[in-house]
Amino acid sequence: MAARGRLAQHQYSLFFNYNRKGEEPVFFDWSKKQGVMAYQKNNVWRVLTDPIAFPEDKKRLLLEVIDWIFKNSQAKKIILEDITELLKKEIFSAAKQNTWRAIKPSYSLVWPIIDLANWTGQGGDWKRIRNAYHNFFRNNQVEFKEVKEVKTADLKKLILKWKAQRRDNDRVHLAPYLKFAANNFQDFDMVRFMVAHGKPISIAAGWAIPNSGGMYYSCIGIYDYGYKNIGEAAYWDEMLELKRLGYKKIDLGGSEGGLLAFKMKFHPTLSYKTVTFSILKK
């Protein structure tokens, strides 16, 4: 995937751990190390994000996968998840001359990006978050632990607690997070656990986005919200560590609603949008 991947979700472990209950991962392998990540559950298929391909090949590959699925299975519906806006427009255009139709997107996500290369954390814009970061560590005795130093059972408890603390309208699929923990976060480029009183209270983890010129995907941010300012502290710590490691930008991940508002507090310099929609066989 690293050879032709270009997006945050173009990552091996994500693909094989992102399936939901009853889904089987299916990778459509094309020449030149290109392909499409998909999942199948009975007669419903789900394609995850844009194809792993050169930009000029993405539309062709996705259309070929759609045609293959409709011709070689009993599927009447394909969900296209987290598709970039440009590719979405191309698919809607192609639907006009096809044996299937595209329906109105069910939701969209905004993916903020931080320019880490030019970030210093100084100045008035960052004062409130700096203070939250320092207050958090002043008020709590926190240690940073490696993956091998934290029990999987404790990570599972934190993940379940985090889900229970989140708002009902947040889109959270627990299975991938539990799988990542059970697999010791295999293939992640950075994993940081904050531990207090012998138990994990924060998980920050992600990986370098291939062919992105030094961009990191902050895939996981899981917290025990019983600790005041833990979200701000964990994000700030992650930014400091990624800056030290030489990353140029951070993709904060797709969000909507309150979670997006939280991420905007970190002054992203740009963003992009993905949409999720379905296509139905006529």
Secondary structure by P-SEA (a helix, b strand, c coil): cccccccccccaaaaaacccccbbbbbbcccccccccccccccbbbbcccccccccaaaaaaaaaaaaaaacccccccccccccaaaaaaaaaaaaacccccccccbbbbbbbbcccccccccccaaaaaaaaaaaaaacbbbbbccccccaaaaaaaaaaaaaaccccccccaaaaaaaaaaccccccbbbbbbccccccbbbbccccccccccccccbbbbcccccaaaaaaaaaaaaaaaaaccccccccccccaaaaaaaccccccbbbbbbbccccc
